[in-house]
Amino acid sequence: MNQFIDKGYTTGYNIIDKDDLSHFNSLRMIRYGHNNIRHADQLIYLMRMKGFDPKVQLSVKSSAFLYLAKWGKPTYPVTTLPSGKMIAIAKEYNLDFEFKSVQRKAQFMALINQYAKKDSKNEKGLIYEAWWQPFYRSYTPMKGYKVLMENRIAIGNYQAQLMVLPEDAQAQTRHIQNDTPKMQVQTIKTWVNPAFYRYMKGGYK
């Protein structure tokens, strides 16, 4: 997987254990990713205080992404490849939320934008470790969300997930299969929050 980053096929990936998949109802589910457990505690508490009270499953994932020197000293463990590219390795998690209704699911973005998305360096009123670019996705269409593709690669009982822009998905699949013909790539359409989509386009806010 790191070789795929080194060759420019992707800028990052997640690896999950397929046994940890929630199998929640996709019409009412959002998958939210982060790396800090205190953030998860506060987010779940906040949601219940605001009347959401979804069904919740937390599952661990391993994440890796291309780290650029211009970002400064990394806060994650970093591996330097022979090419000189740096890959940051992070232990993270997915929070799967199954809401009681599609309407509640649609209200999730407004909650995150108010309490869990950083818009200025010293912004007040946010939960712990709010990100500039929160990352959450739906596997069914959502108004106000952006389309990305998720390329899934089965590796034994594990699954690698690579988020990719729609226009790049076929090329990424072709590169992976040319390099490793035995790997089967499944492409899934997803709907992500606008901030993460901007990250995929090269922005940081």
C-alpha angles and dihedrals in degrees: 000000000000089000089059088058090045091054093047097247091126140358094223150342144205126222121205136175108247090217088067095061111122099214089211120167103282093211090064101028133102123182113214124191131204142138106225122080093203087059089054092049092051094044094052091047091048092051092052091047089053093050100256100115097170128179106265136203124178119201129178122240135181114227133192130181141170109271119207121213091224088069090072129227109359122236091202129068107271130206119201114213124214088258090060095250114136124223121197116213119208136180106222141155143224121228111204112201121193107193125208091240142011087245091060090048089054090055093056095087093057090051092051093045090054101041111015108034120085115220099166134027098251099027114160130216098042128126119252117297096001110184131226086229114030113196121222133141144190126211091212127057116282128189111245094018127112128233121248130162124236115209111203123200121191114222107177107293091344131084126210115208123201119187112212139171112260093243091055100042099092093047091049091051091048093050092049094048092046090053097041110020093181092061114096115212120203117193118211126186114231137180115222136185115270095245092059090046089055088052089054088052091052104269126126102204 
